[in-house]
Amino acid sequence: MSVFAVAGACVLGAVLLLWWGRSQRALNRRQLGGAAIVLGTALSMLGIAGFGVGAWALTATDNSQLARTIVWEDSSFDDSDRFPFRTFGASSDPVTFTGVVGPPLEGFRVDPTGEAMERFLERTDTTAFIVLHGDDLLYEAYFNGSNREATQTSFSVAKSFTATLVGIALEEGLISSLDDPLTDYLPELSERDPRFGDITLRHVITVSSGLGFREGASPWDDPANTYYGTDLRTAALIKTEIEVAPGRKFHYNDWNLVLMGLVLERTTGMSLSAYMETRLWQPMGAEADGSWSLDSETSGYEKVFVGINARAVDFAKFGWLYLNEGRNGGVQVVPAAFVDEATRVDTTTDPASHYQYYWWIDEDRNSYYAQGDHCQYIYVAPAADLVLVRHGRSCGDTDEVDVDWAGFFGGLVDWLGPQLTDG
């Protein structure tokens, strides 16, 4: 922990200075000793203060953004254990996939290393990997201490779930149109800055709203304000600032998600978790309960842009739902038109062809994917009728090379596709 390391260094420095002062016989002992005592005392006090701050931070992570930043530092795969959460229940009629069929994946070799797929997955810190072909489960395996019942966390894969809830709310008439001004739903924003009235929900869902996002590692920069904030509702309404006019610039920015979550909360009259449970999680046939991390117990607001925690197979069912144009059997869970809009290459309404409604677009393969920190993925390849899901404790990068996950998914799709078609 950084604060304790600093404190320890200060104490060590004080001890060394005192020792050094006493060893310099050739200098004026009184002057040198006095200076060393002053410096040593100051550094010791700094060290004690550092330990005090650290001890306070350990007890304050429930309600302090500063404490979370000090203690937790960067995000972690175990963040589902750090934050409070709200549960959404499993389906009473879970989807089950047919047995493993199709070509054995042992024959696939990862480019450019040529190594076997399971060796690659093991060494890249992967915890779960699933391959679906239509309703068939081609591959399901768990690595590095994980198993089928283990909870995997989404990080920004959650953004694609949030987009889907928006699509369902549109179908239900709770949200009138993506072309509505954001301030129709959050009028407080226009009271603070009338330019918010120019931002539409479409700008927000395509992250082209023009909102700023102050990058940095301090506890007061926007990564901490969003990820470790303990009252995201208030923060989004008072801390968001307009950087450029909407519609001009793609800027991947978590404030968009926090604001969109507020729109969903207000229009549905429900928590995001409750709406998720009744409109998406259960209708799509999830087999196990999931949860959504909250900003704090006191605020109780879902962390909208991250923090969905569930089994890997249920994340796969979400991709499968999109593969089937929003249908689970005879039930249209998500409007097919919304699925198409959310995942197609389109620059007629926003500036980025590679990103639509909180989904990334693989333009080379007419595929799309949800992506989260530490390389969580749901990759959907409609032309090959494939869904690939990867969870991991990290991206598996080394000092020498970064793992090319997009290349891995693309290579596997290219290798599998012809065999499945021939079969």
Summary of the structure (lengths in Angstrom):
residues: 423
radius of gyration: 25.2
end to end distance: 54.4
largest distance: 91.8
contacts: 1404
relative contact order: 0.14
helix: 45%
strand: 16%
